[in-house]
Amino acid sequence: LPDAPVVRLTTEQRTKISTTIRQSNVRPATDVNFNISVGTVVPRSVTLYPLPAAVIEVYPDWRPYRFVLVGDEILVIDPATHRIVAVLDA
């Protein structure tokens, strides 16, 4: 399996992304029974949301990706593989 690309974000980028996602009114996932770490495959039963445009502006490589909120963490997910590519603090 190819490794997920390493995501390098500045503190400013992280803050902008988490602020944007917190404001998006997405319902956090509950009943999470998978490891919250990069490379984990998320079950298909988990609802994935498109990343807001403001997040794509900060990190254009994420355009095709989706996200889910779990507790106080944002999981960025590749919808093709359902693999977590990044975990950020919400």
KEMIZA-8910 format. One record per residue: x, y negated, z of N, C-alpha, C in turn. Coordinates in steps of 0.1 Angstrom, whole numbers, plus 5000, padded with zeros to 4 digits. Example, Ala and Ser with C-alpha at 12.3 -4.5 7.8 and 13.67 -1.06 7.14 Angstrom:
2
<dose n_px="5132" n_py="5057" n_pz="5078" ca_px="5123" ca_py="5045" ca_pz="5078" c_px="5132" c_py="5033" c_pz="5078"/>
<dose n_px="5128" n_py="5022" n_pz="5071" ca_px="5137" ca_py="5011" ca_pz="5071" c_px="5129" c_py="5000" c_pz="5079"/>
# end
This chain:
90
<dose n_px="5008" n_py="5012" n_pz="5000" ca_px="5000" ca_py="5000" ca_pz="5000" c_px="5009" c_py="4988" c_pz="5000"/>
<dose n_px="5005" n_py="4978" n_pz="4992" ca_px="5013" ca_py="4966" ca_pz="4992" c_px="5011" c_py="4958" c_pz="5004"/>
<dose n_px="5021" n_py="4952" n_pz="5010" ca_px="5019" ca_py="4943" ca_pz="5022" c_px="5011" c_py="4931" c_pz="5018"/>
<dose n_px="5003" n_py="4927" n_pz="5028" ca_px="4996" ca_py="4914" ca_pz="5026" c_px="5006" c_py="4903" c_pz="5025"/>
<dose n_px="5003" n_py="4893" n_pz="5017" ca_px="5013" ca_py="4882" ca_pz="5016" c_px="5014" c_py="4875" c_pz="5030"/>
<dose n_px="5026" n_py="4871" n_pz="5033" ca_px="5028" ca_py="4865" ca_pz="5046" c_px="5023" c_py="4850" c_pz="5045"/>
<dose n_px="5015" n_py="4847" n_pz="5055" ca_px="5009" ca_py="4833" ca_pz="5054" c_px="5016" c_py="4824" c_pz="5064"/>
<dose n_px="5022" n_py="4814" n_pz="5058" ca_px="5029" ca_py="4804" ca_pz="5066" c_px="5021" c_py="4791" c_pz="5066"/>
<dose n_px="5016" n_py="4787" n_pz="5077" ca_px="5008" ca_py="4775" ca_pz="5078" c_px="5014" c_py="4766" c_pz="5088"/>
<dose n_px="5014" n_py="4753" n_pz="5085" ca_px="5019" ca_py="4743" ca_pz="5095" c_px="5008" c_py="4742" c_pz="5106"/>
<dose n_px="5012" n_py="4736" n_pz="5117" ca_px="5002" ca_py="4734" ca_pz="5128" c_px="4991" c_py="4725" c_pz="5123"/>
<dose n_px="4994" n_py="4715" n_pz="5115" ca_px="4984" ca_py="4706" ca_pz="5109" c_px="4974" c_py="4714" c_pz="5101"/>
<dose n_px="4979" n_py="4723" n_pz="5092" ca_px="4971" ca_py="4731" ca_pz="5084" c_px="4962" c_py="4740" c_pz="5092"/>
<dose n_px="4967" n_py="4746" n_pz="5102" ca_px="4960" ca_py="4755" ca_pz="5111" c_px="4948" c_py="4748" c_pz="5118"/>
<dose n_px="4951" n_py="4736" n_pz="5123" ca_px="4941" ca_py="4727" ca_pz="5129" c_px="4930" c_py="4724" c_pz="5120"/>
<dose n_px="4934" n_py="4720" n_pz="5108" ca_px="4924" ca_py="4716" ca_pz="5098" c_px="4915" c_py="4727" c_pz="5094"/>
<dose n_px="4921" n_py="4739" n_pz="5092" ca_px="4913" ca_py="4751" ca_pz="5089" c_px="4904" c_py="4755" c_pz="5100"/>
<dose n_px="4909" n_py="4755" n_pz="5112" ca_px="4900" ca_py="4760" ca_pz="5123" c_px="4889" c_py="4750" c_pz="5126"/>
<dose n_px="4892" n_py="4737" n_pz="5125" ca_px="4882" ca_py="4726" ca_pz="5127" c_px="4871" c_py="4728" c_pz="5116"/>
<dose n_px="4875" n_py="4730" n_pz="5104" ca_px="4865" ca_py="4731" ca_pz="5093" c_px="4856" c_py="4743" c_pz="5095"/>
<dose n_px="4862" n_py="4754" n_pz="5099" ca_px="4855" ca_py="4767" ca_pz="5101" c_px="4846" c_py="4766" c_pz="5113"/>
<dose n_px="4850" n_py="4759" n_pz="5124" ca_px="4842" ca_py="4757" ca_pz="5135" c_px="4829" c_py="4749" c_pz="5132"/>
<dose n_px="4831" n_py="4740" n_pz="5123" ca_px="4820" ca_py="4731" ca_pz="5119" c_px="4810" c_py="4738" c_pz="5109"/>
<dose n_px="4814" n_py="4750" n_pz="5104" ca_px="4806" ca_py="4756" ca_pz="5093" c_px="4794" c_py="4763" c_pz="5098"/>
<dose n_px="4792" n_py="4764" n_pz="5111" ca_px="4779" ca_py="4770" ca_pz="5117" c_px="4778" c_py="4785" c_pz="5113"/>
<dose n_px="4789" n_py="4792" n_pz="5112" ca_px="4788" ca_py="4806" ca_pz="5108" c_px="4786" c_py="4814" c_pz="5121"/>
<dose n_px="4778" n_py="4824" n_pz="5121" ca_px="4775" ca_py="4832" ca_pz="5133" c_px="4787" c_py="4841" c_pz="5135"/>
<dose n_px="4793" n_py="4841" n_pz="5147" ca_px="4804" ca_py="4851" ca_pz="5149" c_px="4799" c_py="4865" c_pz="5149"/>
<dose n_px="4808" n_py="4874" n_pz="5145" ca_px="4805" ca_py="4888" ca_pz="5144" c_px="4805" c_py="4894" c_pz="5159"/>
<dose n_px="4796" n_py="4903" n_pz="5161" ca_px="4796" ca_py="4910" ca_pz="5174" c_px="4798" c_py="4924" c_pz="5172"/>
<dose n_px="4799" n_py="4932" n_pz="5182" ca_px="4801" ca_py="4947" ca_pz="5180" c_px="4813" c_py="4950" c_pz="5171"/>
<dose n_px="4824" n_py="4943" n_pz="5174" ca_px="4836" ca_py="4945" ca_pz="5166" c_px="4844" c_py="4957" c_pz="5171"/>
<dose n_px="4845" n_py="4967" n_pz="5163" ca_px="4851" ca_py="4979" ca_pz="5167" c_px="4863" c_py="4982" c_pz="5158"/>
<dose n_px="4871" n_py="4972" n_pz="5155" ca_px="4883" ca_py="4973" ca_pz="5147" c_px="4894" c_py="4965" c_pz="5153"/>
<dose n_px="4906" n_py="4968" n_pz="5149" ca_px="4918" ca_py="4960" ca_pz="5154" c_px="4918" c_py="4947" c_pz="5148"/>
<dose n_px="4920" n_py="4936" n_pz="5156" ca_px="4921" ca_py="4923" ca_pz="5150" c_px="4936" c_py="4920" c_pz="5148"/>
<dose n_px="4941" n_py="4925" n_pz="5136" ca_px="4954" ca_py="4922" ca_pz="5133" c_px="4956" c_py="4923" c_pz="5117"/>
<dose n_px="4966" n_py="4916" n_pz="5112" ca_px="4968" ca_py="4915" ca_pz="5098" c_px="4970" c_py="4929" c_pz="5093"/>
<dose n_px="4963" n_py="4932" n_pz="5082" ca_px="4965" ca_py="4946" ca_pz="5076" c_px="4954" c_py="4955" c_pz="5079"/>
<dose n_px="4946" n_py="4952" n_pz="5090" ca_px="4935" ca_py="4961" ca_pz="5093" c_px="4924" c_py="4959" c_pz="5083"/>
<dose n_px="4917" n_py="4970" n_pz="5079" ca_px="4906" ca_py="4970" ca_pz="5070" c_px="4893" c_py="4969" c_pz="5078"/>
<dose n_px="4886" n_py="4958" n_pz="5075" ca_px="4873" ca_py="4955" ca_pz="5082" c_px="4862" c_py="4964" c_pz="5076"/>
<dose n_px="4853" n_py="4970" n_pz="5085" ca_px="4842" ca_py="4977" ca_pz="5079" c_px="4833" c_py="4969" c_pz="5070"/>
<dose n_px="4828" n_py="4976" n_pz="5060" ca_px="4819" ca_py="4969" ca_pz="5050" c_px="4807" c_py="4964" c_pz="5056"/>
<dose n_px="4803" n_py="4969" n_pz="5068" ca_px="4791" ca_py="4964" ca_pz="5075" c_px="4793" c_py="4950" c_pz="5080"/>
<dose n_px="4805" n_py="4945" n_pz="5081" ca_px="4808" ca_py="4931" ca_pz="5086" c_px="4804" c_py="4921" c_pz="5075"/>
<dose n_px="4796" n_py="4911" n_pz="5079" ca_px="4793" ca_py="4900" ca_pz="5069" c_px="4805" c_py="4891" c_pz="5068"/>
<dose n_px="4809" n_py="4889" n_pz="5055" ca_px="4820" ca_py="4880" ca_pz="5052" c_px="4814" c_py="4867" c_pz="5046"/>
<dose n_px="4821" n_py="4856" n_pz="5049" ca_px="4816" ca_py="4843" ca_pz="5045" c_px="4826" c_py="4837" c_pz="5036"/>
<dose n_px="4822" n_py="4829" n_pz="5025" ca_px="4832" ca_py="4822" ca_pz="5017" c_px="4839" c_py="4812" c_pz="5025"/>
<dose n_px="4851" n_py="4809" n_pz="5022" ca_px="4859" ca_py="4799" ca_pz="5029" c_px="4854" c_py="4785" c_pz="5024"/>
<dose n_px="4852" n_py="4776" n_pz="5034" ca_px="4848" ca_py="4762" ca_pz="5029" c_px="4858" c_py="4756" c_pz="5020"/>
<dose n_px="4853" n_py="4747" n_pz="5012" ca_px="4862" ca_py="4740" ca_pz="5002" c_px="4873" c_py="4733" c_pz="5009"/>
<dose n_px="4871" n_py="4727" n_pz="5020" ca_px="4882" ca_py="4720" ca_pz="5027" c_px="4893" c_py="4730" c_pz="5031"/>
<dose n_px="4890" n_py="4742" n_pz="5034" ca_px="4900" ca_py="4752" ca_pz="5037" c_px="4908" c_py="4755" c_pz="5024"/>
<dose n_px="4901" n_py="4757" n_pz="5013" ca_px="4908" ca_py="4760" ca_pz="5000" c_px="4917" c_py="4748" c_pz="4996"/>
<dose n_px="4914" n_py="4736" n_pz="5000" ca_px="4922" ca_py="4724" ca_pz="4997" c_px="4935" c_py="4726" c_pz="5005"/>
<dose n_px="4934" n_py="4730" n_pz="5017" ca_px="4946" ca_py="4732" ca_pz="5026" c_px="4955" c_py="4743" c_pz="5021"/>
<dose n_px="4948" n_py="4754" n_pz="5017" ca_px="4955" ca_py="4766" ca_pz="5013" c_px="4949" c_py="4773" c_pz="5001"/>
<dose n_px="4952" n_py="4767" n_pz="4989" ca_px="4946" ca_py="4772" ca_pz="4976" c_px="4946" c_py="4787" c_pz="4974"/>
<dose n_px="4957" n_py="4793" n_pz="4978" ca_px="4958" ca_py="4808" ca_pz="4976" c_px="4946" c_py="4816" c_pz="4981"/>
<dose n_px="4939" n_py="4810" n_pz="4991" ca_px="4928" ca_py="4817" ca_pz="4998" c_px="4915" c_py="4815" c_pz="4990"/>
<dose n_px="4915" n_py="4809" n_pz="4978" ca_px="4902" ca_py="4807" ca_pz="4971" c_px="4894" c_py="4820" c_pz="4971"/>
<dose n_px="4899" n_py="4831" n_pz="4967" ca_px="4890" ca_py="4843" ca_pz="4965" c_px="4887" c_py="4849" c_pz="4979"/>
<dose n_px="4893" n_py="4845" n_pz="4990" ca_px="4891" ca_py="4852" ca_pz="5002" c_px="4879" c_py="4848" c_pz="5010"/>
<dose n_px="4875" n_py="4856" n_pz="5019" ca_px="4864" ca_py="4854" ca_pz="5028" c_px="4868" c_py="4853" c_pz="5042"/>
<dose n_px="4859" n_py="4850" n_pz="5051" ca_px="4863" ca_py="4849" ca_pz="5065" c_px="4852" c_py="4855" c_pz="5074"/>
<dose n_px="4856" n_py="4858" n_pz="5086" ca_px="4846" ca_py="4861" ca_pz="5097" c_px="4851" c_py="4856" c_pz="5110"/>
<dose n_px="4842" n_py="4852" n_pz="5118" ca_px="4846" ca_py="4847" ca_pz="5131" c_px="4844" c_py="4858" c_pz="5141"/>
<dose n_px="4854" n_py="4861" n_pz="5149" ca_px="4853" ca_py="4871" ca_pz="5160" c_px="4857" c_py="4864" c_pz="5173"/>
<dose n_px="4848" n_py="4862" n_pz="5182" ca_px="4852" ca_py="4855" ca_pz="5194" c_px="4858" c_py="4841" c_pz="5191"/>
<dose n_px="4870" n_py="4839" n_pz="5195" ca_px="4876" ca_py="4826" ca_pz="5192" c_px="4887" c_py="4827" c_pz="5182"/>
<dose n_px="4885" n_py="4837" n_pz="5173" ca_px="4895" ca_py="4839" ca_pz="5162" c_px="4888" c_py="4839" c_pz="5149"/>
<dose n_px="4895" n_py="4834" n_pz="5139" ca_px="4891" ca_py="4834" ca_pz="5125" c_px="4899" c_py="4845" c_pz="5118"/>
<dose n_px="4892" n_py="4854" n_pz="5112" ca_px="4899" ca_py="4864" ca_pz="5104" c_px="4897" c_py="4861" c_pz="5089"/>
<dose n_px="4908" n_py="4859" n_pz="5082" ca_px="4907" ca_py="4857" ca_pz="5067" c_px="4909" c_py="4870" c_pz="5061"/>
<dose n_px="4900" n_py="4873" n_pz="5051" ca_px="4899" ca_py="4887" ca_pz="5046" c_px="4899" c_py="4887" c_pz="5031"/>
<dose n_px="4906" n_py="4896" n_pz="5025" ca_px="4906" ca_py="4898" ca_pz="5011" c_px="4894" c_py="4907" c_pz="5007"/>
<dose n_px="4884" n_py="4901" n_pz="5000" ca_px="4871" ca_py="4908" ca_pz="4998" c_px="4873" c_py="4921" c_pz="4989"/>
<dose n_px="4884" n_py="4921" n_pz="4981" ca_px="4886" ca_py="4933" ca_pz="4973" c_px="4890" c_py="4945" c_pz="4981"/>
<dose n_px="4897" n_py="4943" n_pz="4992" ca_px="4902" ca_py="4954" ca_pz="5000" c_px="4896" c_py="4955" c_pz="5014"/>
<dose n_px="4889" n_py="4944" n_pz="5017" ca_px="4884" ca_py="4942" ca_pz="5031" c_px="4895" c_py="4942" c_pz="5042"/>
<dose n_px="4907" n_py="4939" n_pz="5037" ca_px="4919" ca_py="4939" ca_pz="5046" c_px="4921" c_py="4924" c_pz="5052"/>
<dose n_px="4924" n_py="4924" n_pz="5065" ca_px="4927" ca_py="4911" ca_pz="5071" c_px="4940" c_py="4906" c_pz="5066"/>
<dose n_px="4940" n_py="4893" n_pz="5061" ca_px="4953" ca_py="4888" ca_pz="5056" c_px="4958" c_py="4877" c_pz="5066"/>
<dose n_px="4950" n_py="4872" n_pz="5075" ca_px="4954" ca_py="4862" ca_pz="5084" c_px="4945" c_py="4862" c_pz="5096"/>
<dose n_px="4950" n_py="4859" n_pz="5108" ca_px="4942" ca_py="4857" ca_pz="5120" c_px="4946" c_py="4844" c_pz="5126"/>
<dose n_px="4936" n_py="4835" n_pz="5127" ca_px="4939" ca_py="4821" ca_pz="5132" c_px="4930" c_py="4819" c_pz="5145"/>
<dose n_px="4935" n_py="4810" n_pz="5153" ca_px="4927" ca_py="4806" ca_pz="5165" c_px="4916" c_py="4797" c_pz="5160"/>
<dose n_px="4903" n_py="4799" n_pz="5164" ca_px="4892" ca_py="4791" ca_pz="5160" c_px="4891" c_py="4778" c_pz="5169"/>
# end
